[in-house]
Amino acid sequence: MSFRARLALVAAAAVALAIVAASFVVYFVVRDQLRATVDASLETTAAQLAETPVHDFNHFAAPPSQLGGAPGYPQIVSAAGDVFPRGARVALPVTDRVEGVARNGTGTFLMDSNVNDTHIRVITFPYAPGFAVEVARPLTEVDHSLGRIENYLILIAGGGIAIAAALGLAVSRAALAPVRARGIDACAAAAGRRRVARAEDAADEPADEHRGAGERPHAAARRTRAAAQGRGRAAR
């Protein structure tokens, strides 16, 4: 992998990591806000029911909420685990912790559960001695909203990563442009020095009328010495 590719990859990874981290933060902040609204509604209903005098458990119902909102589905639980009203079509889950609230008379808490494939939020609080009350609200709307937000964040993160990759490539090109220019200048300077050196070598070579084209001085000298020796032998 080339240096430019590595630089582009590092830049894109840094931006992509920031986008993914921001998406996670946004998702969980929105999730907490939506669930906090449901929790506040359940706590309001619980406070209203806690002040209701004990009466016929088989006709126990949550008070109507303001502005027509969902009041929640209540259920009375005894310390032995019995539920009221009896014969209800929907029964909320009863755990050891719920029975402990009924038995001890303390310990209001919230939990998630599932009833008939429906995700619900349940608040449990002490009621009459030996009894506790569970109030449930479905989280269907919250889950639906979170699903849409999750899809949007995935699309945003994917687009952000693609843009980060393109920007990383552009940044790597811009960052390496001066280095590339210096490399070209260095190559040009080296070629110029080689041309100057060849020109100087050519200027230093003495002209010799006795040598042929491209012949070196020592070759012409050898030929001259050989001719002189031949004339000497002929004279003898």
Beta strands, then each sheet from edge to edge (+ up, - down):
strand 1: 73-78
strand 2: 83-84
strand 3: 109-115
strand 4: 118-126
strand 5: 131-138
sheet 1: 2+ 1- 5+ 4- 3+
end
